């Protein structure tokens, strides 16, 4: 809807509705969005792409957010991509350090909060 | 094992441990002549005794003391090992005081000399009743244990269910909130571009209200999670340096929508910064419950929040001018699922104050309340400046 420089955002969440809604609202704001349903799918796509930001769920099948972060942080190229944890897990704040995330958003996240964080972290890079 | 009722009609089942045929005969004559119907079974070896114990239930055991190669003490050891609770009475030809005392200490219930059996039946009946009382007590204890363990399991299952339910409810709430927020933004933009379109304006109001309702659902889901965390003993207080005024301002900021909708206003008085070491997010939850209560029950009248440091402690008070709390309800409003008002008029789980108190007490603090019915309530949280230390 609003024309903006199309920074690319990767949304990783096993819930199809969350994935699609996040992609929709971000695309409305002019972002280019790629989605993945778990850590392995995300890593497959990341093998050839470097988005400006990753929005990452924690509880996912196949490969959860924690495992994804460990692999991501061990790879210099991937480690530099800002990553925001978006999760409904209990005491989310306590995982911030373990997940070494740039930001943590508790589900359900408000639109303004989501857009503000995405804008801030994609602007910082570009 | 089910306790058997004492049946005084049935023949008394007596196990006799005796090596002398004559003595068994005399004992049988005495029992038959002076008491209720009885059935005697005689054994004269430890192996026979053990087998008899295993084979059938006995009302009483009558044992000689000296049985040649063993004594009544050996029989008592076997009885104890079987964990059967059967009255054990020694009936001996001659027994020294010392042996009698030793036998009683080993668990014998009484002892008689063979030529003084006048009170034997009375003793048998008394010991049977005692054994029955012990059986009933054991049965009641076992039943209570069973109930307690069922209760524990049920509570664990409940907490686990609440935790899962809370997590699962947040999953669909996430896209719902995003969709409705996006619709809200869109209708606002459209209304701004078409200021004359009354329908668009109304749509905007509707969507905004829907968003508020989603916020309420989110709050309820979060309090479910808080309950499981507290009852599951997972309310870990993570202290860090914090300023109480800033925490309260954050809470008031988050409640802005609620405040506006209630037509209320919040005035905050925080004369100076109050620094301490607390769990910021837990305190936000606790103070949040007090603030949302003040707005919910405040009849749209001003709410006053004071943050100050006094007597080496931090004080936050939230005072409203609302419906107030009946005196009789003051003590129970901090309990779980309690409320001072009828459910049909004010929603919620009745968990807010309970959660707030748990959090504050985990900080070694306390929550106080004063209220005048019809004129408002004032809740005060008192915290030590360092949650690690008890206030002096």
Interface residues (C-beta under 8 A of the other chain):
Chain A: X1 X15 X17 X18 X20 X21 X22 X24 X25 X28 X59 X86 X88 X89 X90 X91 X93 X94 X107 X108 X109 X110 X111 X112 X114
Chain B: X163 X166 X167 X170 X171 X172 X173 X174 X175 X176 X177 X178 X179 X181 X182 X184 X185 X186 X214 X218 X225 X229 X234 X236 X238 X281
